Structure formats: C-alpha cells, structure tokens
Amino acid sequence: MSKKIILTGCAGFIGYHTGLLYLKKGYKVLGIDNINDSYDKQLKKKRLDHLKRDKNFIFKKCDIENLSKLENIFKFFNKGTKPIAIVNLAAKTGVRKSTSEPRLYFQSNLMGALNIAQCALKFKINKIVHASTSSVYGNSNEKSFSVDSETSSPVSNYAASKKSSEVLMHAINKIHKINITILRFFTVYGPFGRPDMSPFIFIESNLRKKQITLYGDGNQKRDFTYVDDIATGIFKSQKLKGFNILNLGNNRPIKINNLLNTIKKLSNTPNKIKKTRSLLVDVKYTSANIDKTFDLIKWEPSTKFEIGVSKTFKWHQENRKWLKKIKI
C-alpha cells in the first residue's frame, strides 16, 4: 500500500509543486485547501486540476481555521494506513497585504497552525513539516541569515504571524514530543507562481507591455529559490526527528535589477519601469545560510538563477492564452 501524506495549501504555488513531487514518488496525497481569493482563483483551480489527474490524489476543500471540519477530514483519511506526516503549507501569504488585514493573517497562520497540531495529536500523526518564511529575519544586517539569527523583530504582520506559529510549534514539540520541522522559505519562484510576487509580475508585465512599479532603486537583493528545489527540501525534511528549524534558500542573493535584466534579455523587449519609494514592510536583503540544512538532510539548491528564470519565462510564454487574463 502507498505511503500517505496530508498536504495543506495544496492549491497554492509551493503546495502544488510539493504535491506533484509526492505523487511522483508514489505517495497517496490528501490535499486540503480553502481556495481563497487572496489572488486569482483560476490559478489555484488549474493547479488542482493537474493534481487531480493522479488517482492517488484526494482533494478536500476546507479552511484550516475550521477545526471540526478539519477533524472529520483527518478521520476519513486516517483509516487503514496512518499518514506518515502532515505538510502544512496553508497560510495567508504576502507582506504588503498583511498591513491592512492583520487579523486574517493571525487567524490563518497562527490559529490554523494550532488546529493542524491538534489534529496531529488527536489522530496520532507523529510528524509535522510546517512552512515559515525568511521574513522572520526582518531587516537583518547579517550577510547570511542563520537559523540561530535574531528573529524577534519582524517588520510586517505576515512575518509576525509566522514567527508566532514557530513559537507555538516549539511549545507543542516540548509538551507532546511530536516531531516538528519548520522550514523558512526564501523568495520562491517558478512556473505556476503567485501573481503577487515580483517574478510573475515582472514577466507578465513585460509580455503584456505594461508598466512595472518598482519599489526602491532595484538594488535590493533577494535569495530567489526555484520551486522544485523547495519541494525537494520539503520532501527530504520529513525524515527528521525532534524539533528542527531549517532554511531553504539559494544562498546567492540576486538584485531585483538583475531579475528585470534577465527578463528583458529573454523577451528581447525592454521593461517599462516606474520607480517609487520602498515600503516600510519591504526588507532590503535576504540570504539563506543553509549549512544546517545540508548537514541534516543533504539539501542544497540545484537550479541556477538564470536557468530557473528561463524555465519560468518559457512557462509564461506557453500559457499566454489564459495567463494574460490573470490580474497582476
């Protein structure tokens, strides 16, 4: 019988690619998602349609804030072979939106995480892989962010909600001895990406010949990490025991201007750029120290930035018919 996994946020960008990887490796996947309207639902529905092509994928629509419904779904999937882990990728995402909707972020990212942990305990699933973010490092001055770096000074509600969920998971591990691994993702990009993130916005704007609003001077650096590498890191991390926090990042920060120039070269079309002042919630620099990640799960990214952007750009070109209608 196939190994079983529970994957929340399965219709999201990272969730979709993670689901594909688990299915490819022969797992039976229970996907949970609320298909919210944080961005165009058409993207989420198309991702789901791809996952549903595999007979080993089961989908249940549910918000992780709804504990009673979540428990019923877990009860259904827990019959027979017990799931080996819960991969919790469900979250309210986006730094800028969290300024105007703080309550929604804490309800989903903190209370939702508590519900996931309670279900794990109730149904004796002894492993949780929980998604966090590089945003917890705030405006760190370090050249490379270590998991032991300071994370008590977030500069956005999104980062604060994710840091809160990390603290909660630590307490649950100490009280109940359940195995929990927290993964801090660094600027994930790739095909089927999020339309509120710079790679998607920049590529679509270039192809549509629309203006790009650039916050700051473009010299900000991000540790862009290709989504397939992230999915591999998630899969490898499920073997860990105890409580662990790992960075999943490229460890090679790239200037935003470099991303724009790479897109310009790929399309052979200039970008139309309008510069504006940086926002307070935007950090200037991210860079993952992945020494601990490599030591524990032998993970490091294998996709070079130029290759990853090229693959992403190609996907946008191949899906012009419906992508041009997605709001950015």
Steps between C-alpha positions, in 0.01 A plus 500: 500500500619854419638721773257777593559871552271790593580820310329825594509794261516254210357749247763758589820554304736298722224257601429409139863423416543310827189295423638412156825379657328279759275349233802437277660312789194277534331655803127522555437870559208659683497862384321763706439858388232766547554650148486852644505816290836636620580499126328381182327168573551386141865428579405290801234309309738422215761371745236281662386365162858387433525324838161331459624321188685262734283227654704521821393860564193572713377855544292642785399865506547634852634801686753395765332750734197265507610241759187279496503464120874442504460222757237326285733507199791362705274226639404397146860485376635339817318169436729210421858613451587803712642806319873531564490879525306822461661757272340830600537752218161667551542867589403857429798622301637834388680766701320806364142374534561408863516869592131550426375154610697405815218305664456271199872422500511402867181295473637296211870486579480457877159353588508289182838360604360420846210309339743300287702410810186401691393271216846343491476426872142373486569260213850405618686631194845548645658734246427855382693695237396862545564783254650825624676783319825694469291806596547402868858633475368854447756756389798300613845646434660157475656392171344155533198421719559208734212317672661621824480865386276752675133459400319696771471823299271432200406803288166374364186337635563206268845441653361546852225244439750248365745555786211450741420167336864393540485574873173308527648197322800507732269485804298214349818303436621549857164410656396209277835376357361505145761533222481849346716655229460867413617611157580864428452559127697768314328679205365199313439534124425276203220385266142538628625764743315757707376810313580722798873424486762680293603220255137447390420873491817594311471224240130559436545878487780462247300260281189723522713812440362650822671726749687345794487682832846459655515569872839650583799520266510131405825438687319308773614138506288187531604140541288374208445123535350280229181323603610145405796536736263611776273199442802268523603664828150450642504134403845437648417678825218261592754245622621721786418432864464736793469875443689660212508834320659506155556762232406410143663764285738544211783656704577728202311834532407663170419869440146578389658687208671175394163327489362780281801486268475120467132530400584775250763276337265200484217699341721729292263778610581791735322524834282804563600599851357759736705538817336586830603517865566174688235389749583466870400131499743416217836368619817605317681168488450127553761225492470147638774328693425137411786327685265337752260399222778325312632333815161358599331410170778539240300769319629786292336671200594358160332755271707802398315832495532553124372147428211536742389835358531360147275202588251734666499737203444210260200386705350849478552501123338157459192600703431843352140420407372490858783669688440836331163515681652453847501819705846616611 
